Amino acid sequence: MIHIVTRARLARLEGAARTASEQARQTSGAANEAFGRHVRELYAATDRAERAEATTNEVSVLLSGALAELSDVQQEMLRKDIEIRRLREELSRGPREGETVTVLLHYGEPHTVYASREDAYADTATHGTDPDAVWVPAGERPPSASMWRCEAFIYDAACNGFRRAYMPAPKSVGEAA
C-alpha cells in the first residue's frame, strides 16, 4: 500500500509528535515528582516508626523497672500490714502480769520505752553510745549521774500499772530513839 504524504499531513504528524513528546515529558516529570514524594513519605514514615519503636523500648524498660519497684513496695506494705496486725493484737490483749518493759533514761529523765532491754541498748547506738559498750549495773548512783541508763519495769495488776523491777535497797534514814 502506498501512502502519499503531503506537507500539511507531515506538518500535522510532526506537531502531533511534538505534542506527544511534550506530554510524555510532562507525564514523566509528574511521575518523577510523585515518586520523589512517595520516597520522602516512605523515609518519613520509616523514621517515625523507628522513633516509635525506640520510644516503645524505652517505655518498656521504664515500665519493667516501675513494676519491679511496685512489687517491692507491695511486699513491704504486706510486711508492714502483718506487723500492724501483730501490734494491734498485742495492744488489744493489754499488759499481762509479770510482763516487763525497759525505759531508757537520759540523765535520769525518761527518754523512750522499749519492749526489751536489747532494743534499748541498740537504740543508744543511734544517740552516740558505742554499740559494743559493756553495760554495768548502776548500783547506788542516782539516775541523773548516768548519761544513758536502762530501767526495767514489770506490770503489776495489783497496782494497775508498772513498777520498778529492781528496787534499790532501802537505806536507813537515821536511827529512831
C-alpha positions, 0 to 999 in steps of 0.5 A: 500500500502506498501512502502519499504524504503531503506537507500539511499531513507531515506538518500535522504528524510532526506537531502531533509528535511534538505534542506527544513528546511534550506530554510524555515529558510532562507525564514523566516529570509528574511521575518523577515528582510523585515518586520523589514524594512517595520516597520522602513519605516512605523515609518519613514514615520509616523514621517515625516508626523507628522513633516509635519503636525506640520510644516503645523500648524505652517505655518498656524498660521504664515500665519493667523497672516501675513494676519491679519497684511496685512489687517491692513496695507491695511486699513491704506494705504486706510486711508492714500490714502483718506487723500492724496486725501483730501490734494491734493484737498485742495492744488489744490483749493489754499488759499481762502480769509479770510482763516487763518493759525497759525505759531508757533514761537520759540523765535520769529523765525518761527518754523512750520505752522499749519492749526489751532491754536489747532494743534499748541498748541498740537504740543508744547506738543511734544517740552516740553510745558505742554499740559494743559498750559493756553495760554495768549495773548502776548500783547506788548512783542516782539516775541523773549521774548516768548519761544513758541508763536502762530501767526495767519495769514489770506490770503489776495488776495489783497496782494497775500499772508498772513498777520498778523491777529492781528496787534499790535497797532501802537505806536507813534514814537515821536511827529512831530513839 
